[in-house]
Amino acid sequence: MTVVGILHPGSMGAAVAAQARLNGAEVLWCPAGRSAATTERAQKYGLTGASDLGELTERADVILSICPPAYAEDVAAEVAAHPFTGIYVDGNAISPASMARVHAIMGRTRATIVDGSVIGSPPSASKSARLYLSGPAEALTPVAALFAGTAVQAHPLPGGIGRASALKLSYSSYQKASRVLAAVSYALAKDYGVEEELLDIAQGRTAGYLAETTYIPKVAARSWRWGPEMGEVADALREVGLPADLAEASAAVMSRWENLRDSSLSTPDALERLHGAPDD
């Protein structure tokens, strides 16, 4: 039986670890110092309590670190203080640079390090999640095997440490920001009593812009006028006491395209222009 350690069983971590348990693994966690809610969650998913982190690192073949990103490096350091020799999967939403630091921290051990990212809702009988994995090829197969046939769909990536983290943040940069932007948009509409009309407009535009990559060059070509429009949006938001940061940031991004007025670009060309200064 494969033994998996989960650090720490939050709503996502516990649900992911539970899928490995359903697939025949024993899943350990450390109850010491954890909240009543965490304990209840661990019991719900049938996780086995370890006496301490030392026992967990000694018994586990694979350790999954799925925690708030701000704690990823600290958690790695706690594990690195023990003689762990298995596979350490950092499944946190951290940047490739942060992942490189986790790799360096865990380099103090004889563990094999895998970069992971979870995309989707906590897996369950009705929902699935994707687990992207990058790193040493010989470690990706056993980690993916933990979830074969479960609600966690493992996707190994070529290219080494950092690839899974980059994919997660590439997705999060749109997914999270777009939801915040939607909240700000509706707050502005509500202040002027037009939120129902905004909803009606939105419901007629159901396509997801993240999937419409061919539209990116059109955005670039129109940024000379869309940028100032976002400046007006920022003014309107400030006038009613709403945060204007995202509108101002959008205008700043568009300034990198402002000299492309009505030009015809390919998607790769438009994306490359984002790396340069506004007057490049």
Secondary structure as UniProt FT lines:
FT   STRAND          3..7
FT   HELIX           11..22
FT   TURN            23..24
FT   STRAND          26..29
FT   TURN            32..33
FT   HELIX           36..44
FT   TURN            45..46
FT   STRAND          48..49
FT   HELIX           53..59
FT   STRAND          62..65
FT   HELIX           69..71
FT   HELIX           72..80
FT   STRAND          87..90
FT   HELIX           96..106
FT   TURN            107..108
FT   STRAND          112..120
FT   STRAND          129..134
FT   HELIX           137..145
FT   TURN            146..149
FT   STRAND          152..156
FT   TURN            161..162
FT   HELIX           163..191
FT   TURN            192..193
FT   HELIX           195..203
FT   HELIX           209..211
FT   HELIX           213..215
FT   HELIX           216..239
FT   TURN            240..241
FT   HELIX           245..254
FT   HELIX           255..257
FT   TURN            258..259
FT   TURN            261..262
FT   HELIX           267..273
FT   TURN            274..275
FT   TURN            278..279
//
